[in-house]
Structure formats: structure tokens, C-alpha cells
Amino acid sequence: MHIAIFSPYLQGFYFGELCNQLRQFCVLKRFKFSVIRTDSLGSFSIPISLSQYDGVVILRNAISNELAKQILDRGIPVVSIAYDFFPLEIPIISSDNDYGVEIAFNYFISNGHSKIAYVGDLSQYDLRRRYEAYCDQLEINLMTLNEDYVYAIDDTRFSGGYTAAERFLAKDCDATAILCGAGLTAIGFCKHYRELHPDPSPIKIAGFDAIPITPVLEPDIAMIDQNLHLIAHAALNNIESQINGESVQANTIIEPKLITKDDDIYDCETTVLSTCVELSELNNNAYSKSVIANFYEWPREILRSNLDDIMSLSPIFERFMQLGCLSRFSGGESKYESLRVVKIYTPQGNQDIREIHTLSTSATEEFPPPILDTNEDFEFSSHFPIFIKNRAWGMISMYGSSQVHSSTNSFLGFTGYMDIITKMLALELETKLVAKKQNEKKDSSTKTNILTYKISWNVSKSLFEWDTATLDMLGLTTDLEHNIYRNMDIIDRIHLDDETRVRNLISNAIQTQTPFSTEARFKLKGNTYKKFEVACNISVNGENEILSLFHLTSTEDLD
């Protein structure tokens, strides 16, 4: 059985822990496991490898309703953690926010507090539900809702707590207990409140999530533990029940618990790390230090190698990195219809895939293509789409197996390195594209009635760049259209009847490094076509990269 996880992020106390718990349960059940980092909330619509999955778990709104509907339409059992995809009928697994707020109120009231404030990012589904439960508890306990006790903030980090503490003191708020919708918010509020108040009044603070940093920084904060391991277990059980044709609940609620420093077992390891699946890695000081100490240096060197050295990380993340690839999206206006593998990575060496053929390309939902030998020995895969200006440029994928002998393999460390590498790569590509665009605008301002247009192609990196004049000639004149189509493959705009001939000419030119010229029809905006003379020149730069430059000359009257 193959289970896929779509998560907005793979790091952090919430998403990182949930992904790791789900991964561990899949290992115990001998399921194949894939994780896709969508890097967004509510907008990700790319159907990566959907045909491969027997079940899908979505964390929060990691994907769009459109993609969620595609999953349902394929008949794939799916469950959502902590998000309602209404009107789609997707079962939800969530912590009981109502009960979590109730036990926090009981804790405050038992300690003599009746003036209770709420701090949280109300734009987030869970935190908004906690606010609603807060209002219900006020009514149940015969307390009045006071707008001065509600602090809506913009994030769930320390900074949100800082902001709330400043506003709390500026209002001279008389609340003596604070319920925070997130754990880091609670820590930020507590620390900043003491910093700003010369003689702080005693206040009680409770925050959702039992995160390991709370006992370290602010042990007085009460923690509402959502029991993420039980949520992960319930999600997989729900998927299995659907696969077996059993009926499942529309909404499964997991009961949280309150943890305070007065508890007999209160300490970081027994209360917060007792369910952690990476204790062996965390308790291996030499391994942990090696992972932490090189979070910047190693990714920087990998970027300098144009990703050629990415498998240098394999020895410390061997279970997750036995095979990898870099792929490019294509499909132009059709929204990422296919993925083409342009480079394969193994610990033994890398392989450039320069030819465009069916073995290296697959429909996005059918990924990976045949050229990538992901046989049954790989029960783990991870996919990291690379976005440039909100457009998916490509994707790095890694495959591995828990059967390797290495005993220390931090999943959170692995995903942290991959996140840094892909983010640094995206920033580098975006910087180059912005500089290229600025240079092209300077050049175009000094020229009039240009009839010859250029498209450059770094074959080794599989990066196309259409200059601004060429895009304008096609009718793609807005900044948005420039961003969308700047890096499309040349084949995306060529008439279907000319495509095979041009593909063959390009492949032969790359293999033999000889120029060619031919006529081809290019699609303009509005689905009309225009004929051009296409001249292609091949060169190799100082970094031994194969470069291709296409010159398009109109063979029709531009007027």
C-alpha cells in the first residue's frame, strides 16, 4: 500500500511532527510513503504522482479544493487533518479544540482567574475554532465577552506574542489569564510581557501545542497537548477503513490533554518527547551536532556545484537519499501537464538526461517516468517543487528505504536540508531572471522594429529563457505573462505538425554540437500561428555547460 502526504511545510513542531509520525506509522505497517511539500496554503494544484497512491493524507489546506476534487474523482481514499474542504466530502481528523479550551478554562478558574483573554491568528482554521470555543466557554461560565480581551495577530510565531503583549499593556488590560492559540505565541507573549512591564502582575498563560521549547524557555506556561501521534494514527486507520470498504466518520475528534509544571512527570523529555520518533538521533550528540552545524555551509556548496554534489548528504540521511532526480515542469498554458527528468543523482554518480524522449518524460500524475528506476526496494519518496514567482519551475525528488543499515537518519534534518537547498536554488534562479529582464528592457529601449528574436537554453540545467521582445512578439506582453512564460520549453509554442521534426533537429544538434536552421510555426496569443525561420547554435561555456541559442526570424509580414 502506498500512502501520500501533502503538507504545506515539512518543518516545525506541528507539520514536521505530524509528517514524521505518519512516516513512522507507515514504516511499522510496511506501507510505502511519499511526502509532497506544497509550500503554500490553499493554492497548490499540481497532481504529482496521483496515479501511484492508494491513499492520501492532507495536512490542513496544503492543497487547493481543485486538487482535492481530483483526488476524490480518482477514487483515492483521502483524509484531511485539521481542515474542512467543504463542500467536498473528505473525512476530517482533528484535535478537540472545544475540549482543549474547556480544560484551559478549568485550569484558569481553579487558580482563581475569571478575566481571561485570547490571543491568536484568527485567519487560521484551528485558531479560529479555538476562538469560537473561547467564546462558548465565556458563556458557559457566565462571563462576558470583552473586545479588549481579544487580540487578533498575524502569525503563530514569537513575533505574534510580542505584538499582543505590547497591545495588552498599551490598553492597560486587566485580564489575569491568557489563552494563546499557539505555543510559540504563548512564549513570545510571556517573555515580552516581562520585558515591557517593570513589575509584572502575576498572570497565568496557557497555549495550544506541547512543544519541547516551552519547558526550556517558559516552564510556567500550561500546554494543551493535541496528541499529534494519535491524530496521525487515526488518519491512517481512516484510510485503511476506506480501502477496506468500511464506513468512516465524517469528523473524528482526538481528545487533547493539559500539561502543567505541577505534573509529576513534567520535564521536556517525558512530557513532550515521549512520543518523538527521532529520539535515537536526538540522543546521538555527535550526529545531532553534525546536522545542526552545517545547515548553511553544506547547502551553499551544493548550490555552487549546480546540485551535482547533492548526494553528498546521503551518508547522514541514507534512508531518504539513495536515488534522486531534478525534473522540469512543462505544459505552458495547460498547467504543469508533464514532468521531464533532466538529471539523475545517485551516491555513485550523476547522469545528465539531455535528450527529450518518452523514457524521461511522464504526465505529472504518472511521475516518475521509466528512466527513473524506482523499483519496489524504495518505500520512501519525497518531492520538493521549486517555485519562482509563484510558478512551479521544477522539482527535486528523493527516494530511499528503511532497510539500509544506517541507524541514524533524521527525517526532520533531511527535510530541513532539502528545504534550504530548494529555497536557495529558487532565490538564485529568480535573481538571475530579474537581472535578465532588466537587461532586456534596457536593450529593447534602444532598438526599434526588431524582426529577429532570441530564445536561450542552458541544456545542462534544462533552463529556457525567452527574451522580453520574443514574448511580446507572441502577444504575451504583460508582466504576469512574462513571468509565466519566461521559462517555457520552446516545444510548448511550436505547431503540432512541426513538433516532431523540430524535436529531432534539436536532439541531433545537442548530440553533435552542430547548428541547424528550419522553418516552424509558433503559437501566438489567441491560438493563431506565425511562421518563423529558426536558427539554432550550440556552444559550451567555461563551466562545461551546453548552451543553445535560437534565433527566430519572421518569414511573414509583421504588419
VMD Tcl script that draws the C-alpha trace (Angstrom):
set ca {
  {0.00 0.00 0.00}
  {1.29 3.46 -0.90}
  {0.30 6.47 1.26}
  {1.00 10.07 0.21}
  {1.14 13.10 2.49}
  {0.53 16.60 1.13}
  {1.87 19.11 3.63}
  {2.45 22.87 3.27}
  {5.73 22.54 5.16}
  {7.83 19.65 6.44}
  {9.40 21.51 9.34}
  {8.09 22.84 12.61}
  {6.52 21.50 15.77}
  {3.17 20.86 14.07}
  {3.66 19.94 10.41}
  {7.09 18.41 10.94}
  {5.90 16.27 13.84}
  {2.75 15.12 12.04}
  {4.68 14.15 8.89}
  {7.21 12.25 10.98}
  {4.52 10.42 12.95}
  {2.73 9.46 9.73}
  {6.01 8.27 8.23}
  {6.79 6.13 11.28}
  {3.35 4.52 11.28}
  {3.78 3.71 7.58}
  {7.13 2.07 8.35}
  {5.52 -0.03 11.10}
  {2.67 -1.05 8.80}
  {5.09 -1.69 5.91}
  {3.39 0.88 3.70}
  {5.18 2.86 1.02}
  {5.29 6.52 1.99}
  {5.53 9.67 -0.12}
  {5.56 13.26 1.09}
  {4.97 16.33 -1.08}
  {5.89 19.75 0.29}
  {3.43 22.19 -1.30}
  {4.94 25.37 0.19}
  {1.53 27.04 0.29}
  {-1.91 27.05 1.88}
  {-4.93 26.55 -0.35}
  {-3.33 27.14 -3.75}
  {-1.28 24.04 -4.67}
  {-2.94 22.26 -7.61}
  {-0.20 20.08 -9.15}
  {-1.25 16.38 -9.25}
  {2.20 14.92 -8.54}
  {2.18 11.11 -8.90}
  {-1.54 10.75 -8.14}
  {-1.73 7.51 -10.08}
  {0.76 5.92 -7.67}
  {-1.18 6.39 -4.43}
  {-3.59 4.08 -2.61}
  {-4.40 6.73 0.00}
  {-3.79 10.43 0.62}
  {-3.49 12.44 3.84}
  {-3.76 16.25 3.56}
  {-2.38 18.39 6.36}
  {-4.51 21.50 6.84}
  {-5.27 23.12 3.46}
  {-1.94 22.11 1.90}
  {-3.66 21.79 -1.48}
  {-6.43 23.56 -3.35}
  {-10.02 22.34 -3.45}
  {-9.43 21.70 -7.15}
  {-6.67 19.16 -6.45}
  {-8.64 17.65 -3.57}
  {-11.51 17.07 -6.01}
  {-9.12 15.41 -8.49}
  {-8.05 13.01 -5.75}
  {-11.68 12.20 -4.93}
  {-12.60 11.81 -8.61}
  {-9.83 9.23 -8.99}
  {-11.43 7.21 -6.21}
  {-8.40 7.53 -3.94}
  {-9.24 7.28 -0.22}
  {-8.38 10.62 1.34}
  {-8.50 12.21 4.77}
  {-7.83 15.76 5.93}
  {-6.13 16.73 9.17}
  {-7.50 19.89 10.77}
  {-9.21 21.37 7.71}
  {-12.69 21.16 6.21}
  {-12.67 21.02 2.38}
  {-16.40 21.81 2.22}
  {-18.35 21.20 0.02}
  {-16.13 18.18 -0.76}
  {-16.90 15.16 1.40}
  {-13.45 14.47 2.82}
  {-13.27 12.97 6.34}
  {-11.58 15.22 8.90}
  {-9.29 14.22 11.75}
  {-8.73 16.97 14.28}
  {-7.95 17.73 17.86}
  {-10.95 18.57 20.01}
  {-10.49 22.33 20.15}
  {-13.62 22.75 22.26}
  {-12.35 20.39 24.93}
  {-8.85 21.88 24.78}
  {-10.26 25.32 25.53}
  {-12.53 23.85 28.22}
  {-9.64 22.28 30.16}
  {-7.69 25.55 29.85}
  {-10.66 27.47 31.31}
  {-10.99 24.93 34.12}
  {-7.28 25.39 34.85}
  {-7.61 29.18 34.96}
  {-10.78 29.15 37.08}
  {-9.35 26.63 39.56}
  {-6.45 29.06 40.04}
  {-8.82 31.94 40.80}
  {-8.93 33.68 37.39}
  {-12.15 34.98 35.86}
  {-10.81 37.63 33.46}
  {-9.47 35.58 30.55}
  {-8.08 36.97 27.28}
  {-7.49 35.22 23.96}
  {-4.51 35.70 21.61}
  {-4.33 34.05 18.18}
  {-4.15 34.31 14.39}
  {-7.85 34.16 13.52}
  {-7.13 33.66 9.82}
  {-6.10 30.06 10.56}
  {-8.81 27.40 10.71}
  {-7.76 25.76 14.00}
  {-7.08 29.01 15.82}
  {-10.41 30.43 14.68}
  {-12.15 27.32 16.05}
  {-10.32 27.82 19.35}
  {-11.54 31.41 19.49}
  {-15.12 30.22 18.92}
  {-14.67 27.69 21.74}
  {-13.28 30.52 23.90}
  {-16.50 32.49 23.32}
  {-18.57 29.41 24.19}
  {-16.66 28.93 27.46}
  {-17.25 32.55 28.40}
  {-20.98 31.97 28.02}
  {-20.90 28.62 29.84}
  {-19.04 30.17 32.76}
  {-21.30 33.25 32.84}
  {-18.51 35.58 31.73}
  {-18.99 38.49 29.35}
  {-17.16 38.74 26.03}
  {-14.94 41.83 26.26}
  {-13.41 43.02 22.98}
  {-10.44 44.38 24.94}
  {-9.64 40.78 25.87}
  {-9.33 39.55 22.27}
  {-6.01 40.03 20.43}
  {-6.03 39.00 16.77}
  {-2.48 38.67 15.45}
  {-0.94 37.82 12.07}
  {1.14 34.71 12.79}
  {1.74 31.82 15.18}
  {5.36 32.68 15.98}
  {7.11 34.52 18.82}
  {6.52 37.80 16.99}
  {2.74 37.47 17.27}
  {3.10 37.09 21.02}
  {5.35 40.16 21.15}
  {2.72 42.21 19.30}
  {-0.09 41.01 21.54}
  {1.91 41.79 24.72}
  {2.54 45.36 23.53}
  {-1.15 45.89 22.76}
  {-2.16 44.24 26.04}
  {-0.03 46.68 28.05}
  {-0.96 49.68 25.88}
  {-4.63 49.04 26.71}
  {-3.78 48.51 30.37}
  {-5.81 45.32 30.08}
  {-6.91 43.88 33.43}
  {-7.15 40.24 32.25}
  {-5.19 37.93 34.55}
  {-5.17 34.81 32.36}
  {-4.21 34.49 28.71}
  {-5.21 31.66 26.37}
  {-2.94 31.56 23.31}
  {-3.95 29.70 20.16}
  {-0.36 28.54 19.52}
  {2.60 27.58 21.70}
  {5.20 29.95 20.25}
  {2.72 32.80 20.60}
  {2.39 31.98 24.30}
  {6.17 32.02 24.78}
  {6.51 35.32 22.89}
  {3.74 36.94 24.93}
  {5.18 35.73 28.24}
  {8.74 36.88 27.52}
  {7.82 40.27 26.09}
  {5.27 40.97 28.83}
  {8.00 40.64 31.45}
  {10.44 42.72 29.40}
  {7.97 45.61 28.99}
  {6.44 45.54 32.47}
  {8.84 46.68 35.23}
  {6.81 44.90 37.91}
  {4.63 42.41 36.05}
  {1.40 41.35 37.66}
  {1.11 37.59 38.02}
  {-0.75 36.16 35.07}
  {-1.47 32.59 34.01}
  {-0.80 31.64 30.40}
  {-1.85 28.50 28.52}
  {-1.02 27.71 24.92}
  {-2.03 25.09 22.40}
  {0.59 22.52 21.36}
  {3.00 20.71 23.64}
  {6.23 21.89 22.07}
  {9.63 20.96 23.53}
  {10.86 24.55 23.71}
  {8.16 25.58 26.23}
  {9.63 23.75 29.27}
  {13.02 25.16 28.31}
  {12.09 28.84 27.88}
  {8.87 29.35 29.84}
  {8.07 26.40 32.14}
  {5.21 28.30 33.82}
  {3.12 28.11 30.64}
  {0.47 25.37 30.67}
  {0.47 23.33 27.45}
  {-2.58 21.91 25.69}
  {-1.21 18.76 24.06}
  {-3.11 17.92 20.86}
  {-1.75 14.35 20.89}
  {-0.41 14.56 17.33}
  {0.66 10.91 17.38}
  {-2.95 9.89 17.97}
  {-4.13 12.19 15.16}
  {-1.63 10.58 12.77}
  {-2.69 7.10 13.86}
  {-6.37 7.93 13.40}
  {-5.69 9.34 9.91}
  {-4.03 6.14 8.71}
  {-6.74 3.99 10.31}
  {-9.34 6.06 8.46}
  {-7.53 5.49 5.14}
  {-7.31 1.73 5.79}
  {-11.02 1.58 6.62}
  {-11.88 3.37 3.37}
  {-9.67 1.00 1.37}
  {-11.41 -1.96 3.03}
  {-14.81 -0.56 2.04}
  {-15.81 0.27 5.61}
  {-17.81 3.34 6.53}
  {-15.91 6.13 8.31}
  {-16.94 9.10 10.40}
  {-17.11 12.47 8.70}
  {-15.31 14.04 11.64}
  {-13.01 12.18 14.05}
  {-12.10 14.10 17.19}
  {-8.95 13.40 19.21}
  {-9.09 14.50 22.84}
  {-6.22 16.76 24.00}
  {-4.72 16.92 27.49}
  {-3.38 19.69 29.70}
  {0.24 19.63 30.88}
  {1.46 21.96 33.63}
  {4.73 22.26 35.52}
  {2.96 20.88 38.61}
  {2.55 17.48 36.93}
  {4.72 14.76 38.45}
  {6.19 13.79 35.06}
  {6.79 17.37 33.90}
  {10.05 17.69 32.02}
  {10.94 18.17 28.39}
  {11.68 14.54 27.55}
  {8.92 12.69 29.36}
  {6.07 15.11 28.64}
  {6.91 16.42 25.20}
  {9.39 13.99 23.63}
  {7.84 10.76 24.88}
  {6.19 10.16 21.50}
  {9.04 11.57 19.39}
  {10.13 9.12 16.68}
  {13.66 10.54 16.44}
  {14.93 10.08 19.99}
  {17.84 7.90 18.82}
  {19.02 10.72 16.51}
  {18.46 13.43 19.13}
  {20.31 11.44 21.77}
  {23.26 10.89 19.44}
  {25.12 14.09 20.23}
  {27.77 13.70 17.52}
  {25.12 13.11 14.83}
  {22.91 15.98 16.01}
  {25.82 18.39 16.13}
  {26.92 17.39 12.62}
  {23.44 18.02 11.24}
  {22.94 21.34 13.04}
  {26.44 22.76 12.46}
  {26.30 22.51 8.66}
  {22.80 23.78 7.86}
  {24.22 26.66 5.82}
  {27.63 25.52 4.61}
  {26.63 22.22 3.01}
  {23.61 23.58 1.08}
  {25.75 26.52 -0.12}
  {28.39 24.14 -1.51}
  {25.71 22.00 -3.13}
  {24.30 25.09 -4.88}
  {27.78 26.06 -6.04}
  {28.09 22.64 -7.66}
  {24.83 23.22 -9.58}
  {23.32 20.44 -7.44}
  {25.94 17.94 -8.65}
  {27.01 17.34 -5.03}
  {23.51 16.92 -3.61}
  {24.11 13.25 -2.83}
  {26.98 14.23 -0.54}
  {24.20 14.38 2.08}
  {23.34 10.72 1.54}
  {25.67 9.30 4.24}
  {23.82 11.16 7.01}
  {20.31 10.72 5.51}
  {20.81 7.38 3.81}
  {17.29 6.06 4.40}
  {15.88 9.02 2.48}
  {18.57 9.59 -0.20}
  {19.53 6.56 -2.26}
  {18.28 7.93 -5.58}
  {17.27 11.42 -6.65}
  {16.37 13.49 -9.69}
  {15.79 17.02 -10.91}
  {12.71 17.41 -13.10}
  {11.23 20.29 -15.07}
  {7.54 21.06 -15.44}
  {6.10 21.72 -18.86}
  {2.70 22.25 -20.36}
  {2.64 26.01 -20.83}
  {-0.93 27.18 -20.58}
  {-2.07 23.65 -19.67}
  {-0.76 23.98 -16.10}
  {2.06 21.56 -15.49}
  {0.84 18.68 -17.66}
  {4.14 16.81 -17.61}
  {7.44 16.39 -15.80}
  {10.72 15.68 -17.57}
  {13.70 14.27 -15.68}
  {16.79 16.26 -16.64}
  {19.27 14.85 -14.13}
  {19.54 11.69 -12.04}
  {21.54 11.59 -8.80}
  {22.99 8.55 -7.04}
  {25.72 8.19 -4.41}
  {27.86 6.61 -7.14}
  {27.47 9.45 -9.64}
  {25.10 11.61 -11.66}
  {23.55 11.30 -15.11}
  {22.53 14.21 -17.33}
  {19.42 13.47 -19.40}
  {19.94 15.75 -22.40}
  {17.64 14.09 -24.90}
  {13.92 14.74 -24.80}
  {12.16 11.40 -25.15}
  {9.34 9.34 -23.72}
  {11.56 7.50 -21.24}
  {12.48 10.72 -19.43}
  {9.02 12.38 -19.57}
  {5.73 11.46 -17.97}
  {2.39 13.05 -17.26}
  {2.64 14.79 -13.89}
  {0.17 12.42 -12.27}
  {2.13 9.41 -13.63}
  {5.53 10.58 -12.33}
  {8.22 9.17 -12.22}
  {8.93 8.31 -15.89}
  {10.52 4.97 -16.91}
  {14.07 6.36 -16.99}
  {13.99 6.65 -13.19}
  {14.28 3.13 -11.82}
  {12.18 3.43 -8.66}
  {11.64 -0.25 -8.06}
  {9.94 -1.87 -5.10}
  {13.07 -1.51 -2.91}
  {12.31 2.18 -2.42}
  {9.42 2.53 0.01}
  {10.08 6.22 0.72}
  {9.91 9.19 -1.65}
  {9.86 12.95 -1.13}
  {9.07 15.70 -3.62}
  {10.13 19.35 -3.31}
  {8.61 21.61 -6.01}
  {10.67 24.71 -6.78}
  {8.68 27.90 -7.23}
  {9.79 31.10 -8.95}
  {7.38 33.99 -8.54}
  {4.58 31.57 -7.59}
  {5.15 29.46 -10.70}
  {6.47 25.90 -10.41}
  {9.80 25.79 -12.26}
  {10.83 22.23 -11.43}
  {11.08 19.65 -8.68}
  {13.72 17.74 -6.74}
  {12.70 14.22 -5.75}
  {14.45 11.76 -3.46}
  {13.92 8.02 -2.94}
  {15.08 5.79 -0.12}
  {14.47 2.74 2.02}
  {14.30 1.97 5.72}
  {16.10 -1.31 5.01}
  {19.54 0.32 4.94}
  {21.86 -0.48 7.83}
  {22.44 3.12 8.94}
  {20.81 3.65 12.34}
  {20.87 7.46 12.49}
  {18.64 9.14 9.92}
  {16.81 12.27 10.98}
  {13.76 12.90 8.80}
  {13.45 16.45 10.16}
  {17.14 17.05 9.43}
  {16.76 15.68 5.90}
  {13.71 17.80 5.08}
  {15.40 20.84 6.62}
  {18.40 20.50 4.30}
  {16.17 19.89 1.27}
  {14.05 22.93 2.11}
  {17.14 25.13 2.35}
  {18.58 23.79 -0.92}
  {15.37 24.28 -2.90}
  {14.75 27.73 -1.41}
  {18.31 28.85 -2.16}
  {18.01 27.49 -5.71}
  {14.71 29.31 -6.26}
  {16.21 32.56 -5.00}
  {19.24 32.16 -7.27}
  {17.08 31.46 -10.33}
  {14.75 34.35 -9.55}
  {17.67 36.74 -9.11}
  {19.07 35.73 -12.50}
  {15.71 36.10 -14.18}
  {15.14 39.56 -12.70}
  {18.61 40.69 -13.87}
  {17.98 39.22 -17.32}
  {14.64 41.01 -17.56}
  {16.19 44.33 -16.57}
  {18.95 43.94 -19.15}
  {16.46 43.04 -21.85}
  {14.37 46.12 -21.06}
  {17.48 48.30 -21.38}
  {18.34 46.68 -24.71}
  {14.82 46.90 -26.07}
  {14.55 50.61 -25.23}
  {17.33 51.39 -27.71}
  {16.03 49.26 -30.58}
  {13.13 49.73 -32.97}
  {11.09 47.26 -35.05}
  {13.13 44.15 -34.12}
  {12.41 41.32 -36.55}
  {14.80 38.75 -35.09}
  {14.02 37.21 -31.72}
  {16.04 35.13 -29.28}
  {15.49 32.14 -27.01}
  {18.40 30.83 -24.93}
  {18.61 27.34 -23.46}
  {21.06 26.07 -20.87}
  {20.79 22.41 -21.86}
  {22.80 21.16 -18.88}
  {20.46 22.92 -16.43}
  {17.41 22.49 -18.68}
  {16.62 26.20 -18.30}
  {14.95 28.07 -21.17}
  {14.88 31.86 -21.19}
  {12.74 33.76 -23.69}
  {13.75 37.39 -24.03}
  {11.11 40.04 -23.49}
  {10.92 41.06 -27.15}
  {10.19 37.47 -28.19}
  {7.39 37.13 -25.64}
  {5.96 40.50 -26.72}
  {6.03 39.31 -30.34}
  {3.92 36.29 -29.34}
  {1.40 38.68 -27.79}
  {2.46 37.88 -24.21}
  {3.03 41.48 -23.18}
  {2.10 41.84 -19.50}
  {4.48 41.41 -16.56}
  {2.37 38.46 -15.40}
  {2.62 36.78 -18.80}
  {6.37 37.43 -18.88}
  {6.72 35.70 -15.50}
  {4.55 32.76 -16.52}
  {6.10 32.04 -19.92}
  {9.68 33.22 -19.43}
  {10.98 29.67 -18.89}
  {8.65 27.56 -21.02}
  {10.14 24.94 -23.33}
  {10.41 26.03 -26.96}
  {8.37 22.97 -27.96}
  {5.39 24.32 -25.97}
  {4.80 27.01 -28.65}
  {5.51 25.01 -31.82}
  {2.68 23.77 -34.03}
  {1.88 20.08 -33.50}
  {2.63 19.27 -37.16}
  {6.13 20.76 -36.82}
  {6.91 19.41 -33.36}
  {8.46 16.01 -34.19}
  {10.74 17.45 -36.88}
  {11.98 20.24 -34.61}
  {12.50 17.84 -31.67}
  {14.65 15.59 -33.84}
  {16.69 18.51 -35.12}
  {17.30 19.79 -31.57}
  {18.30 16.35 -30.27}
  {20.74 15.84 -33.14}
  {22.21 19.34 -32.69}
  {22.86 18.65 -28.98}
  {24.46 15.27 -29.65}
  {26.67 16.51 -32.48}
  {27.01 20.11 -31.28}
  {26.27 21.39 -34.77}
  {23.92 24.24 -35.73}
  {20.76 23.90 -37.80}
  {18.01 26.05 -39.27}
  {14.46 25.21 -40.21}
  {11.01 26.74 -40.56}
  {8.38 26.26 -37.86}
  {5.05 27.74 -36.88}
  {4.82 29.33 -33.41}
  {1.61 29.80 -31.47}
  {0.66 33.40 -30.72}
  {-1.68 34.58 -28.01}
  {-5.20 33.88 -29.19}
  {-4.27 30.46 -30.66}
  {-3.15 31.75 -34.07}
  {0.18 30.70 -35.59}
  {3.02 32.57 -37.29}
  {5.85 31.06 -39.36}
  {9.47 31.75 -38.44}
  {12.89 30.76 -39.65}
  {14.52 29.04 -36.64}
  {18.33 29.08 -36.42}
  {19.98 27.14 -33.59}
  {23.61 27.46 -32.47}
  {25.28 25.17 -29.90}
  {28.18 26.15 -27.61}
  {29.90 25.05 -24.40}
  {30.70 27.60 -21.65}
  {33.60 27.71 -19.20}
  {31.70 25.51 -16.74}
  {31.35 22.82 -19.41}
  {27.62 23.52 -19.75}
  {25.97 23.01 -23.12}
  {24.20 26.17 -24.29}
  {21.79 26.58 -27.17}
  {20.72 29.90 -28.72}
  {17.68 30.06 -31.01}
  {17.18 32.98 -33.39}
  {13.67 33.40 -34.79}
  {13.28 35.48 -37.93}
  {9.80 36.19 -39.22}
  {9.11 34.83 -42.71}
  {5.78 36.65 -42.82}
  {4.98 40.36 -42.97}
  {4.83 41.62 -39.40}
  {2.39 44.32 -40.37}
}
mol new
graphics top color blue
foreach p $ca { graphics top sphere $p radius 0.5 }
foreach p [lrange $ca 0 end-1] q [lrange $ca 1 end] { graphics top cylinder $p $q radius 0.2 }
display resetview
